Amino acid sequence: MFLAIGYSYWLGLLLAIPEAGFLVRIFIIQHDCGHGSFFKSKKANNITGLFCSFLTWTPYFYWRKGHGIHHASAGNLESRGIGDVYTITVKEYLQMSKWEKIKYRIYRHPLFLFLFIPAIIFILWYRFPTSKNKALKKVESNVYWTDLILILLVGTMIWMVSLKMFLLIQLPIIFISTSAGNWLFYVQHQFEETYWANKEEWNYSKAAIQGSSYYKLPKVLQWFTGNIGFHHIHHLNPGIPNYLLEKCYKKNPELQKATTLTVAKSFRSMMLHLWDEEQKKLISFRQLKQRGY
């Protein structure tokens, strides 16, 4: 990109697309290392995951702990707020004040949710230990050590190519990669017939198979996203490395019954905002309005 921008910024910007794709794949490798599944060796997983995390601007051990909480509680209505796209129920929404409703609507707007929030999370949010969860207190120092390494890395790159050139190259990559990553995470849990349940009714296996989709992507996108489209299998058993998920899917017919989303079908999920506890499905603000609310 640095060399291309010397000829044309648009050519450099075009190269940001595959670069962002590589960064998504690096994040998936980091993700598998966080689950201890990419290598058999715990040490190899942590070293590789830590290295990848500097490229993705993620505090590895802090993120790993939070992501583990997501896996242990995905689809549990009483455990929302850590490692998920925050979703409220119809009943909760109707009990909100007008200002709270406006804030939630802004948060769930596609432009905000898929463009601005992902970049804010990776550039700013991950620079501080923001969670109040007690389990994350033990790894808060990892956030600050990651920040220190990033200051050295970013500072060195700015010194080498100038602040302007660094921003021209890095910002497009961050916006594209984080938006793509957040979209993947969103669409694999936020579809009409997904799974949410109260704590006493919640079931891990149901949350994995019914609450996660199989995102059927073209082969090139499947490669860049590290097979994360087989998300229901990953949630059922996060110990399976990404490079074996497709094989697992093909060998087990029962795993082929999960909700399948194509790229075209997945865009419908963008307009789903609220969990309807009565109908057991996600609905849009428009659908709620049609009911007279």
KOLBALO-511481 format. One line per 8 residues: number of its first residue (from 0); their letters; for each residue x, y, z of N, C-alpha, C. Coordinates in nm, 2 decimals, always signed. Layout:
NUM	a	X Y Z X Y Z X Y Z  ...
This chain:
0	mflaigys	+0.08 -0.12 +0.00 +0.00 +0.00 +0.00 +0.09 +0.13 +0.00  +0.20 +0.12 +0.07 +0.28 +0.24 +0.08 +0.34 +0.27 -0.06  +0.38 +0.17 -0.13 +0.44 +0.19 -0.26 +0.33 +0.23 -0.36  +0.21 +0.17 -0.35 +0.10 +0.20 -0.44 +0.05 +0.34 -0.43  +0.05 +0.39 -0.30 +0.00 +0.53 -0.28 +0.09 +0.63 -0.35  +0.22 +0.59 -0.37 +0.31 +0.68 -0.44 +0.26 +0.71 -0.59  +0.19 +0.61 -0.64 +0.14 +0.63 -0.78 -0.01 +0.68 -0.78  -0.09 +0.62 -0.69 -0.23 +0.66 -0.68 -0.29 +0.62 -0.54
8	ywlgllla	-0.35 +0.72 -0.47 -0.41 +0.68 -0.34 -0.52 +0.58 -0.36  -0.59 +0.59 -0.47 -0.70 +0.50 -0.50 -0.65 +0.35 -0.52  -0.54 +0.34 -0.58 -0.48 +0.21 -0.59 -0.44 +0.15 -0.46  -0.38 +0.24 -0.37 -0.35 +0.20 -0.23 -0.47 +0.16 -0.16  -0.58 +0.24 -0.17 -0.70 +0.21 -0.10 -0.76 +0.08 -0.15  -0.75 +0.05 -0.28 -0.80 -0.08 -0.33 -0.73 -0.20 -0.26  -0.60 -0.18 -0.24 -0.52 -0.29 -0.17 -0.56 -0.30 -0.02  -0.63 -0.20 +0.03 -0.67 -0.22 +0.17 -0.77 -0.33 +0.19
16	ipeagflv	-0.84 -0.36 +0.08 -0.95 -0.46 +0.09 -0.89 -0.60 +0.12  -0.80 -0.65 +0.03 -0.74 -0.78 +0.07 -0.66 -0.77 +0.20  -0.59 -0.66 +0.23 -0.52 -0.65 +0.35 -0.61 -0.66 +0.47  -0.73 -0.60 +0.46 -0.83 -0.62 +0.57 -0.87 -0.76 +0.58  -0.88 -0.83 +0.46 -0.92 -0.97 +0.46 -0.81 -1.06 +0.53  -0.69 -1.03 +0.51 -0.58 -1.10 +0.58 -0.59 -1.07 +0.73  -0.62 -0.95 +0.77 -0.63 -0.92 +0.91 -0.74 -0.99 +0.98  -0.85 -1.01 +0.91 -0.96 -1.09 +0.96 -0.92 -1.23 +0.98
24	rifiiqhd	-0.84 -1.29 +0.89 -0.79 -1.43 +0.90 -0.70 -1.44 +1.01  -0.61 -1.33 +1.03 -0.52 -1.33 +1.15 -0.60 -1.33 +1.28  -0.71 -1.26 +1.28 -0.79 -1.25 +1.40 -0.85 -1.39 +1.43  -0.89 -1.46 +1.33 -0.94 -1.60 +1.35 -0.84 -1.69 +1.40  -0.71 -1.68 +1.36 -0.60 -1.76 +1.41 -0.59 -1.72 +1.56  -0.58 -1.59 +1.59 -0.58 -1.55 +1.73 -0.69 -1.60 +1.81  -0.81 -1.60 +1.75 -0.93 -1.65 +1.82 -0.92 -1.80 +1.85  -0.87 -1.88 +1.76 -0.85 -2.02 +1.78 -0.74 -2.05 +1.89
32	cghgsffk	-0.64 -1.96 +1.89 -0.53 -1.97 +1.99 -0.59 -1.94 +2.13  -0.68 -1.85 +2.13 -0.75 -1.81 +2.26 -0.83 -1.93 +2.31  -0.88 -2.01 +2.22 -0.96 -2.13 +2.26 -0.87 -2.25 +2.29  -0.74 -2.23 +2.26 -0.64 -2.34 +2.28 -0.66 -2.45 +2.18  -0.71 -2.41 +2.06 -0.74 -2.52 +1.96 -0.65 -2.51 +1.83  -0.58 -2.41 +1.81 -0.50 -2.40 +1.68 -0.38 -2.49 +1.68  -0.32 -2.50 +1.80 -0.21 -2.60 +1.82 -0.24 -2.69 +1.93  -0.17 -2.80 +1.94 -0.19 -2.89 +2.06 -0.12 -2.83 +2.18
40	skkannit	-0.02 -2.75 +2.16 +0.06 -2.70 +2.27 +0.00 -2.57 +2.32  -0.02 -2.56 +2.45 -0.07 -2.44 +2.51 +0.02 -2.32 +2.49  +0.15 -2.35 +2.50 +0.25 -2.24 +2.49 +0.25 -2.19 +2.35  +0.24 -2.28 +2.25 +0.24 -2.23 +2.11 +0.11 -2.15 +2.08  +0.00 -2.19 +2.14 -0.12 -2.11 +2.12 -0.11 -1.97 +2.18  -0.05 -1.96 +2.30 -0.04 -1.83 +2.36 +0.06 -1.74 +2.29  +0.17 -1.80 +2.25 +0.27 -1.71 +2.18 +0.22 -1.66 +2.05  +0.16 -1.75 +1.97 +0.10 -1.71 +1.84 -0.02 -1.62 +1.86
48	glfcsflt	-0.11 -1.65 +1.95 -0.22 -1.56 +1.97 -0.18 -1.42 +2.02  -0.08 -1.42 +2.10 -0.03 -1.29 +2.15 +0.03 -1.21 +2.03  +0.11 -1.27 +1.95 +0.17 -1.21 +1.83 +0.06 -1.15 +1.74  -0.04 -1.24 +1.71 -0.15 -1.19 +1.63 -0.23 -1.08 +1.69  -0.24 -1.07 +1.82 -0.31 -0.97 +1.89 -0.25 -0.83 +1.87  -0.12 -0.82 +1.85 -0.06 -0.69 +1.83 -0.09 -0.64 +1.69  -0.11 -0.73 +1.60 -0.15 -0.69 +1.46 -0.30 -0.65 +1.46  -0.38 -0.71 +1.54 -0.53 -0.68 +1.55 -0.56 -0.58 +1.65
56	wtpyfywr	-0.46 -0.53 +1.73 -0.48 -0.42 +1.83 -0.57 -0.47 +1.94  -0.56 -0.60 +1.98 -0.64 -0.66 +2.08 -0.56 -0.71 +2.20  -0.61 -0.67 +2.32 -0.54 -0.73 +2.44 -0.58 -0.88 +2.45  -0.48 -0.96 +2.42 -0.51 -1.10 +2.40 -0.57 -1.17 +2.52  -0.51 -1.17 +2.63 -0.56 -1.24 +2.75 -0.69 -1.18 +2.80  -0.70 -1.05 +2.80 -0.82 -0.99 +2.84 -0.94 -1.02 +2.75  -0.91 -1.02 +2.62 -1.01 -1.06 +2.52 -1.05 -1.20 +2.53  -0.95 -1.29 +2.55 -0.97 -1.44 +2.56 -1.07 -1.47 +2.68
64	kghgihha	-1.05 -1.40 +2.79 -1.13 -1.42 +2.91 -1.28 -1.38 +2.88  -1.29 -1.26 +2.82 -1.42 -1.21 +2.78 -1.49 -1.30 +2.68  -1.42 -1.35 +2.58 -1.48 -1.43 +2.48 -1.52 -1.56 +2.54  -1.45 -1.61 +2.64 -1.49 -1.74 +2.70 -1.62 -1.72 +2.77  -1.64 -1.60 +2.83 -1.77 -1.57 +2.90 -1.88 -1.57 +2.79  -1.85 -1.52 +2.68 -1.95 -1.52 +2.57 -1.99 -1.66 +2.53  -1.90 -1.75 +2.52 -1.92 -1.89 +2.48 -2.00 -1.96 +2.59  -1.98 -1.93 +2.72 -2.04 -1.99 +2.83 -2.18 -1.94 +2.85
72	sagnlesr	-2.22 -1.83 +2.79 -2.35 -1.77 +2.82 -2.43 -1.72 +2.70  -2.38 -1.75 +2.58 -2.45 -1.71 +2.46 -2.59 -1.75 +2.46  -2.69 -1.66 +2.43 -2.83 -1.69 +2.43 -2.90 -1.68 +2.56  -2.82 -1.65 +2.67 -2.88 -1.65 +2.81 -2.92 -1.50 +2.83  -3.05 -1.48 +2.85 -3.10 -1.34 +2.87 -3.05 -1.28 +2.99  -3.01 -1.35 +3.09 -2.96 -1.30 +3.22 -2.81 -1.27 +3.21  -2.74 -1.31 +3.10 -2.60 -1.29 +3.10 -2.55 -1.21 +2.98  -2.64 -1.11 +2.94 -2.60 -1.03 +2.82 -2.50 -0.92 +2.86
80	gigdvyti	-2.43 -0.88 +2.76 -2.34 -0.76 +2.78 -2.19 -0.78 +2.77  -2.15 -0.91 +2.77 -2.01 -0.94 +2.75 -1.98 -1.02 +2.63  -1.91 -0.96 +2.53 -1.88 -1.03 +2.41 -1.99 -1.06 +2.32  -2.10 -0.98 +2.33 -2.21 -1.00 +2.23 -2.26 -0.87 +2.18  -2.34 -0.88 +2.08 -2.41 -0.76 +2.03 -2.53 -0.74 +2.11  -2.53 -0.63 +2.19 -2.63 -0.61 +2.29 -2.77 -0.61 +2.23  -2.86 -0.69 +2.29 -2.99 -0.71 +2.24 -3.09 -0.70 +2.35  -3.20 -0.63 +2.34 -3.30 -0.62 +2.45 -3.43 -0.69 +2.40
88	tvkeylqm	-3.52 -0.72 +2.49 -3.65 -0.78 +2.46 -3.75 -0.67 +2.43  -3.86 -0.71 +2.37 -3.97 -0.62 +2.34 -4.02 -0.56 +2.47  -4.04 -0.64 +2.57 -4.09 -0.59 +2.70 -3.99 -0.49 +2.76  -3.86 -0.51 +2.75 -3.76 -0.41 +2.81 -3.77 -0.28 +2.73  -3.78 -0.30 +2.60 -3.79 -0.18 +2.51 -3.91 -0.09 +2.54  -4.02 -0.15 +2.56 -4.15 -0.08 +2.59 -4.14 -0.01 +2.73  -4.06 -0.06 +2.82 -4.05 +0.00 +2.95 -3.95 +0.11 +2.95  -3.87 +0.13 +2.85 -3.77 +0.24 +2.84 -3.83 +0.38 +2.83
96	skwekiky	-3.75 +0.47 +2.87 -3.79 +0.61 +2.85 -3.76 +0.65 +2.71  -3.81 +0.76 +2.66 -3.80 +0.80 +2.52 -3.65 +0.82 +2.49  -3.57 +0.88 +2.58 -3.43 +0.90 +2.55 -3.36 +0.76 +2.54  -3.39 +0.67 +2.63 -3.33 +0.53 +2.63 -3.36 +0.46 +2.49  -3.48 +0.48 +2.45 -3.52 +0.42 +2.32 -3.44 +0.48 +2.20  -3.42 +0.61 +2.21 -3.34 +0.68 +2.10 -3.20 +0.63 +2.10  -3.14 +0.61 +2.22 -3.00 +0.56 +2.23 -2.99 +0.42 +2.18  -3.09 +0.34 +2.21 -3.08 +0.20 +2.16 -3.10 +0.19 +2.01
104	riyrhplf	-3.19 +0.28 +1.96 -3.21 +0.28 +1.81 -3.08 +0.33 +1.74  -3.01 +0.42 +1.80 -2.89 +0.47 +1.74 -2.79 +0.36 +1.74  -2.78 +0.29 +1.85 -2.68 +0.18 +1.86 -2.71 +0.07 +1.76  -2.84 +0.04 +1.74 -2.87 -0.07 +1.65 -2.88 -0.03 +1.50  -2.86 +0.10 +1.47 -2.86 +0.15 +1.33 -2.74 +0.09 +1.26  -2.76 +0.03 +1.14 -2.66 -0.04 +1.07 -2.53 +0.04 +1.04  -2.55 +0.17 +1.01 -2.43 +0.26 +0.99 -2.34 +0.27 +1.12  -2.41 +0.28 +1.23 -2.34 +0.29 +1.36 -2.28 +0.16 +1.40
112	lflfipai	-2.37 +0.05 +1.39 -2.33 -0.08 +1.44 -2.22 -0.15 +1.36  -2.22 -0.12 +1.23 -2.12 -0.19 +1.14 -2.01 -0.11 +1.09  -2.01 +0.02 +1.11 -1.90 +0.11 +1.06 -1.83 +0.17 +1.18  -1.90 +0.24 +1.26 -1.83 +0.32 +1.37 -1.80 +0.24 +1.49  -1.90 +0.16 +1.54 -1.87 +0.09 +1.67 -1.75 -0.01 +1.66  -1.74 -0.09 +1.55 -1.62 -0.18 +1.54 -1.49 -0.11 +1.55  -1.48 +0.00 +1.48 -1.35 +0.08 +1.48 -1.32 +0.14 +1.62  -1.43 +0.19 +1.68 -1.42 +0.25 +1.81 -1.37 +0.14 +1.91
120	ifilwyrf	-1.43 +0.02 +1.90 -1.39 -0.09 +1.99 -1.24 -0.12 +1.98  -1.19 -0.14 +1.86 -1.05 -0.18 +1.84 -0.95 -0.06 +1.86  -0.99 +0.06 +1.83 -0.90 +0.17 +1.84 -0.90 +0.23 +1.99  -1.02 +0.24 +2.04 -1.03 +0.31 +2.17 -1.07 +0.22 +2.29  -1.18 +0.14 +2.27 -1.24 +0.06 +2.38 -1.14 -0.04 +2.43  -1.06 -0.11 +2.35 -0.97 -0.21 +2.39 -0.84 -0.15 +2.46  -0.83 -0.02 +2.46 -0.72 +0.05 +2.53 -0.74 +0.06 +2.68  -0.86 +0.02 +2.73 -0.89 +0.03 +2.87 -0.96 -0.09 +2.92
128	ptsknkal	-0.94 -0.13 +3.04 -1.02 -0.25 +3.09 -1.16 -0.20 +3.13  -1.25 -0.21 +3.04 -1.38 -0.14 +3.06 -1.49 -0.23 +3.13  -1.47 -0.36 +3.14 -1.57 -0.45 +3.20 -1.56 -0.44 +3.35  -1.68 -0.46 +3.41 -1.69 -0.46 +3.56 -1.69 -0.61 +3.60  -1.69 -0.70 +3.51 -1.69 -0.84 +3.55 -1.57 -0.88 +3.63  -1.59 -0.95 +3.74 -1.48 -0.98 +3.83 -1.38 -1.08 +3.77  -1.43 -1.16 +3.68 -1.34 -1.26 +3.62 -1.23 -1.19 +3.53  -1.26 -1.07 +3.49 -1.17 -1.00 +3.40 -1.06 -0.91 +3.48
136	kkvesnvy	-1.09 -0.90 +3.61 -1.00 -0.82 +3.69 -0.85 -0.87 +3.69  -0.84 -1.00 +3.69 -0.71 -1.07 +3.70 -0.62 -1.04 +3.57  -0.69 -1.01 +3.46 -0.61 -0.99 +3.34 -0.61 -0.85 +3.29  -0.65 -0.76 +3.37 -0.65 -0.61 +3.33 -0.52 -0.56 +3.29  -0.41 -0.61 +3.36 -0.28 -0.56 +3.32 -0.24 -0.59 +3.18  -0.30 -0.69 +3.12 -0.27 -0.73 +2.98 -0.31 -0.62 +2.89  -0.41 -0.54 +2.92 -0.46 -0.43 +2.84 -0.35 -0.32 +2.84  -0.29 -0.29 +2.95 -0.19 -0.19 +2.95 -0.06 -0.23 +2.89
144	wtdlilil	-0.02 -0.36 +2.90 +0.10 -0.40 +2.83 +0.08 -0.40 +2.68  -0.04 -0.44 +2.64 -0.07 -0.43 +2.50 -0.06 -0.29 +2.45  -0.12 -0.20 +2.52 -0.11 -0.05 +2.49 +0.03 -0.01 +2.47  +0.12 -0.05 +2.56 +0.26 -0.01 +2.56 +0.33 -0.06 +2.43  +0.30 -0.19 +2.40 +0.36 -0.25 +2.27 +0.31 -0.17 +2.15  +0.18 -0.14 +2.15 +0.12 -0.07 +2.03 +0.18 +0.07 +2.02  +0.20 +0.13 +2.13 +0.26 +0.27 +2.12 +0.40 +0.26 +2.06  +0.48 +0.16 +2.09 +0.61 +0.14 +2.03 +0.60 +0.10 +1.88
152	lvgtmiwm	+0.50 +0.01 +1.85 +0.49 -0.03 +1.71 +0.44 +0.08 +1.62  +0.33 +0.15 +1.67 +0.27 +0.26 +1.59 +0.37 +0.37 +1.58  +0.43 +0.41 +1.69 +0.53 +0.51 +1.69 +0.64 +0.49 +1.59  +0.69 +0.36 +1.59 +0.80 +0.33 +1.49 +0.75 +0.34 +1.35  +0.63 +0.30 +1.32 +0.58 +0.31 +1.18 +0.56 +0.45 +1.14  +0.51 +0.54 +1.24 +0.49 +0.68 +1.21 +0.63 +0.75 +1.18  +0.73 +0.71 +1.26 +0.86 +0.76 +1.24 +0.92 +0.72 +1.10  +0.88 +0.60 +1.05 +0.93 +0.55 +0.93 +0.86 +0.61 +0.81
160	vslkmfll	+0.73 +0.63 +0.81 +0.66 +0.67 +0.69 +0.59 +0.81 +0.71  +0.58 +0.87 +0.83 +0.51 +0.99 +0.86 +0.37 +0.96 +0.91  +0.32 +1.05 +0.99 +0.18 +1.04 +1.05 +0.08 +1.03 +0.94  +0.09 +1.12 +0.84 -0.01 +1.13 +0.74 -0.02 +0.99 +0.66  +0.10 +0.94 +0.62 +0.10 +0.82 +0.55 +0.05 +0.70 +0.63  +0.09 +0.70 +0.76 +0.04 +0.59 +0.85 -0.11 +0.59 +0.85  -0.18 +0.71 +0.87 -0.32 +0.72 +0.88 -0.39 +0.68 +0.75  -0.33 +0.73 +0.64 -0.38 +0.69 +0.51 -0.39 +0.54 +0.48
168	iqlpiifi	-0.29 +0.47 +0.54 -0.28 +0.33 +0.52 -0.36 +0.25 +0.62  -0.34 +0.29 +0.75 -0.39 +0.21 +0.86 -0.54 +0.23 +0.88  -0.59 +0.35 +0.87 -0.74 +0.37 +0.90 -0.83 +0.29 +0.80  -0.81 +0.29 +0.67 -0.90 +0.21 +0.59 -0.89 +0.07 +0.62  -0.78 +0.01 +0.65 -0.76 -0.13 +0.69 -0.84 -0.16 +0.82  -0.83 -0.07 +0.92 -0.90 -0.09 +1.04 -1.06 -0.08 +1.02  -1.10 +0.02 +0.95 -1.25 +0.03 +0.93 -1.30 -0.09 +0.85  -1.23 -0.13 +0.74 -1.28 -0.24 +0.66 -1.28 -0.37 +0.74
176	stsagnwl	-1.17 -0.40 +0.81 -1.15 -0.53 +0.88 -1.24 -0.54 +1.00  -1.25 -0.43 +1.08 -1.34 -0.44 +1.20 -1.49 -0.44 +1.16  -1.52 -0.37 +1.05 -1.66 -0.38 +1.01 -1.70 -0.52 +0.96  -1.61 -0.58 +0.88 -1.63 -0.72 +0.83 -1.64 -0.81 +0.95  -1.55 -0.80 +1.05 -1.55 -0.89 +1.16 -1.67 -0.87 +1.24  -1.72 -0.75 +1.27 -1.84 -0.73 +1.34 -1.96 -0.78 +1.27  -1.96 -0.77 +1.14 -2.07 -0.82 +1.06 -2.08 -0.97 +1.07  -1.97 -1.04 +1.07 -1.96 -1.18 +1.08 -2.02 -1.23 +1.22
184	fyvqhqfe	-1.97 -1.16 +1.32 -2.02 -1.19 +1.46 -2.17 -1.17 +1.47  -2.21 -1.06 +1.41 -2.35 -1.02 +1.42 -2.44 -1.12 +1.36  -2.41 -1.15 +1.23 -2.50 -1.23 +1.15 -2.51 -1.37 +1.19  -2.40 -1.42 +1.27 -2.40 -1.56 +1.31 -2.48 -1.58 +1.44  -2.53 -1.47 +1.50 -2.61 -1.48 +1.62 -2.74 -1.41 +1.61  -2.75 -1.31 +1.52 -2.87 -1.22 +1.51 -2.94 -1.26 +1.38  -3.02 -1.36 +1.39 -3.11 -1.39 +1.27 -3.25 -1.43 +1.33  -3.35 -1.43 +1.25 -3.49 -1.43 +1.30 -3.52 -1.54 +1.40
192	etywanke	-3.48 -1.66 +1.37 -3.51 -1.78 +1.45 -3.40 -1.82 +1.54  -3.32 -1.72 +1.59 -3.21 -1.75 +1.68 -3.26 -1.80 +1.82  -3.17 -1.81 +1.91 -3.20 -1.87 +2.04 -3.17 -1.77 +2.15  -3.27 -1.74 +2.23 -3.25 -1.67 +2.36 -3.34 -1.74 +2.46  -3.30 -1.75 +2.58 -3.38 -1.81 +2.69 -3.34 -1.75 +2.83  -3.43 -1.76 +2.92 -3.40 -1.72 +3.06 -3.31 -1.82 +3.12  -3.24 -1.78 +3.22 -3.14 -1.87 +3.28 -3.19 -2.01 +3.32  -3.31 -2.02 +3.38 -3.36 -2.15 +3.42 -3.39 -2.24 +3.30
200	ewnyskaa	-3.42 -2.18 +3.18 -3.45 -2.26 +3.07 -3.34 -2.28 +2.97  -3.23 -2.20 +2.99 -3.12 -2.20 +2.90 -3.05 -2.33 +2.89  -3.01 -2.37 +2.76 -2.94 -2.50 +2.74 -2.82 -2.47 +2.65  -2.70 -2.52 +2.69 -2.58 -2.49 +2.61 -2.59 -2.54 +2.47  -2.63 -2.67 +2.45 -2.63 -2.73 +2.32 -2.73 -2.66 +2.23  -2.85 -2.62 +2.28 -2.95 -2.55 +2.20 -2.90 -2.41 +2.16  -2.83 -2.35 +2.26 -2.78 -2.21 +2.23 -2.67 -2.22 +2.12  -2.60 -2.33 +2.11 -2.49 -2.35 +2.01 -2.56 -2.37 +1.87
208	iqgssyyk	-2.64 -2.47 +1.87 -2.70 -2.52 +1.74 -2.81 -2.42 +1.69  -2.90 -2.38 +1.78 -3.01 -2.29 +1.73 -2.97 -2.15 +1.74  -2.88 -2.11 +1.83 -2.84 -1.97 +1.84 -2.73 -1.92 +1.76  -2.67 -2.01 +1.68 -2.56 -1.98 +1.59 -2.59 -2.03 +1.45  -2.56 -1.95 +1.35 -2.59 -1.99 +1.21 -2.47 -2.06 +1.14  -2.51 -2.12 +1.03 -2.40 -2.16 +0.94 -2.41 -2.06 +0.82  -2.30 -1.98 +0.82 -2.30 -1.87 +0.72 -2.22 -1.93 +0.60  -2.30 -1.96 +0.49 -2.25 -2.02 +0.37 -2.19 -1.91 +0.28
216	lpkvlqwf	-2.06 -1.91 +0.28 -1.99 -1.80 +0.21 -1.92 -1.86 +0.08  -1.90 -1.78 -0.02 -1.81 -1.82 -0.13 -1.68 -1.86 -0.08  -1.61 -1.95 -0.15 -1.49 -2.01 -0.10 -1.38 -1.91 -0.07  -1.36 -1.81 -0.15 -1.26 -1.71 -0.12 -1.29 -1.64 +0.01  -1.42 -1.61 +0.04 -1.45 -1.54 +0.17 -1.45 -1.64 +0.28  -1.48 -1.76 +0.26 -1.46 -1.87 +0.36 -1.32 -1.88 +0.40  -1.23 -1.87 +0.31 -1.08 -1.87 +0.34 -1.04 -1.75 +0.43  -1.08 -1.63 +0.38 -1.04 -1.51 +0.45 -1.10 -1.51 +0.59
224	tgnigfhh	-1.21 -1.57 +0.61 -1.28 -1.57 +0.74 -1.25 -1.69 +0.82  -1.16 -1.77 +0.78 -1.11 -1.89 +0.85 -1.22 -1.98 +0.89  -1.31 -2.01 +0.80 -1.42 -2.11 +0.83 -1.51 -2.07 +0.95  -1.51 -1.95 +0.99 -1.59 -1.91 +1.11 -1.74 -1.92 +1.07  -1.77 -1.93 +0.95 -1.91 -1.95 +0.91 -1.98 -2.07 +0.96  -1.90 -2.17 +1.00 -1.95 -2.29 +1.06 -1.96 -2.26 +1.21  -2.03 -2.16 +1.24 -2.03 -2.10 +1.38 -2.10 -2.19 +1.48  -2.20 -2.26 +1.43 -2.28 -2.35 +1.53 -2.19 -2.46 +1.58
232	ihhlnpgi	-2.10 -2.51 +1.49 -2.01 -2.62 +1.53 -1.91 -2.56 +1.63  -1.86 -2.44 +1.60 -1.76 -2.38 +1.68 -1.82 -2.36 +1.82  -1.94 -2.31 +1.83 -2.00 -2.29 +1.96 -2.03 -2.42 +2.04  -2.06 -2.52 +1.96 -2.09 -2.65 +2.02 -1.96 -2.71 +2.08  -1.85 -2.69 +2.01 -1.72 -2.74 +2.06 -1.61 -2.65 +2.01  -1.58 -2.54 +2.09 -1.47 -2.45 +2.05 -1.33 -2.51 +2.05  -1.32 -2.63 +2.09 -1.19 -2.70 +2.08 -1.16 -2.75 +1.94  -1.25 -2.74 +1.85 -1.22 -2.78 +1.71 -1.16 -2.66 +1.64
240	pnyllekc	-1.04 -2.68 +1.58 -0.97 -2.57 +1.51 -1.04 -2.53 +1.39  -1.03 -2.41 +1.34 -1.10 -2.36 +1.22 -1.08 -2.45 +1.10  -0.96 -2.50 +1.09 -0.92 -2.58 +0.97 -0.99 -2.72 +0.96  -1.06 -2.76 +1.07 -1.13 -2.89 +1.07 -1.28 -2.87 +1.08  -1.33 -2.74 +1.08 -1.48 -2.72 +1.10 -1.56 -2.77 +0.97  -1.51 -2.75 +0.86 -1.58 -2.79 +0.74 -1.59 -2.94 +0.73  -1.48 -3.01 +0.76 -1.47 -3.15 +0.76 -1.57 -3.21 +0.86  -1.58 -3.15 +0.98 -1.67 -3.19 +1.08 -1.82 -3.17 +1.03
248	ykknpelq	-1.84 -3.06 +0.96 -1.98 -3.03 +0.91 -2.02 -3.14 +0.81  -1.93 -3.17 +0.72 -1.96 -3.27 +0.61 -1.98 -3.41 +0.66  -1.91 -3.45 +0.77 -1.92 -3.58 +0.83 -2.03 -3.60 +0.92  -2.10 -3.50 +0.96 -2.21 -3.51 +1.06 -2.34 -3.45 +1.01  -2.43 -3.53 +0.95 -2.55 -3.48 +0.89 -2.64 -3.40 +0.99  -2.63 -3.44 +1.12 -2.72 -3.36 +1.22 -2.67 -3.22 +1.23  -2.54 -3.19 +1.20 -2.49 -3.05 +1.21 -2.53 -2.97 +1.09  -2.58 -3.04 +0.99 -2.62 -2.97 +0.86 -2.76 -2.92 +0.87
256	kattltva	-2.83 -2.94 +0.99 -2.97 -2.90 +1.01 -2.98 -2.76 +1.07  -2.86 -2.70 +1.10 -2.86 -2.56 +1.16 -2.91 -2.46 +1.06  -2.95 -2.35 +1.11 -3.00 -2.24 +1.02 -2.89 -2.20 +0.92  -2.91 -2.20 +0.79 -2.81 -2.17 +0.69 -2.84 -2.03 +0.63  -2.75 -1.95 +0.64 -2.76 -1.81 +0.58 -2.67 -1.79 +0.46  -2.72 -1.75 +0.35 -2.63 -1.71 +0.24 -2.60 -1.56 +0.25  -2.51 -1.51 +0.17 -2.48 -1.37 +0.18 -2.61 -1.28 +0.16  -2.69 -1.32 +0.05 -2.81 -1.25 +0.02 -2.91 -1.25 +0.14
264	ksfrsmml	-2.93 -1.37 +0.19 -3.03 -1.38 +0.30 -2.98 -1.31 +0.43  -2.85 -1.31 +0.45 -2.80 -1.25 +0.57 -2.83 -1.10 +0.59  -2.85 -1.03 +0.48 -2.87 -0.89 +0.49 -3.01 -0.86 +0.55  -3.10 -0.95 +0.55 -3.23 -0.93 +0.62 -3.21 -0.92 +0.77  -3.11 -0.98 +0.82 -3.08 -0.98 +0.97 -3.05 -0.84 +1.02  -3.00 -0.75 +0.92 -2.96 -0.62 +0.96 -3.07 -0.54 +1.02  -3.20 -0.57 +0.99 -3.31 -0.49 +1.04 -3.38 -0.56 +1.15  -3.32 -0.65 +1.22 -3.38 -0.72 +1.34 -3.32 -0.65 +1.46
272	hlwdeeqk	-3.40 -0.61 +1.55 -3.35 -0.53 +1.67 -3.39 -0.58 +1.81  -3.51 -0.65 +1.82 -3.56 -0.68 +1.95 -3.60 -0.83 +1.96  -3.58 -0.89 +2.08 -3.61 -1.03 +2.10 -3.76 -1.03 +2.15  -3.84 -1.10 +2.07 -3.98 -1.12 +2.11 -4.00 -1.25 +2.19  -4.01 -1.23 +2.32 -4.02 -1.35 +2.41 -4.14 -1.44 +2.39  -4.25 -1.38 +2.34 -4.37 -1.46 +2.32 -4.36 -1.54 +2.19  -4.31 -1.48 +2.08 -4.29 -1.55 +1.96 -4.16 -1.63 +1.94  -4.07 -1.60 +2.04 -3.93 -1.67 +2.03 -3.86 -1.64 +1.90
280	klisfrql	-3.85 -1.51 +1.87 -3.78 -1.47 +1.75 -3.74 -1.32 +1.76  -3.64 -1.28 +1.67 -3.61 -1.14 +1.67 -3.70 -1.07 +1.57  -3.74 -0.95 +1.61 -3.82 -0.87 +1.52 -3.76 -0.73 +1.50  -3.82 -0.65 +1.41 -3.77 -0.52 +1.38 -3.85 -0.42 +1.45  -3.80 -0.29 +1.45 -3.88 -0.18 +1.51 -4.01 -0.16 +1.43  -4.00 -0.18 +1.30 -4.12 -0.17 +1.21 -4.22 -0.27 +1.25  -4.18 -0.39 +1.27 -4.28 -0.50 +1.31 -4.35 -0.46 +1.44  -4.27 -0.41 +1.54 -4.33 -0.36 +1.67 -4.43 -0.25 +1.65
288	kqrgy	-4.39 -0.16 +1.56 -4.48 -0.05 +1.53 -4.61 -0.09 +1.47  -4.61 -0.19 +1.38 -4.73 -0.25 +1.32 -4.82 -0.31 +1.42  -4.77 -0.34 +1.54 -4.85 -0.40 +1.64 -4.92 -0.29 +1.73  -4.89 -0.16 +1.69 -4.95 -0.05 +1.76 -4.87 +0.01 +1.87  -4.74 -0.02 +1.88 -4.66 +0.03 +1.98 -4.57 +0.14 +1.93
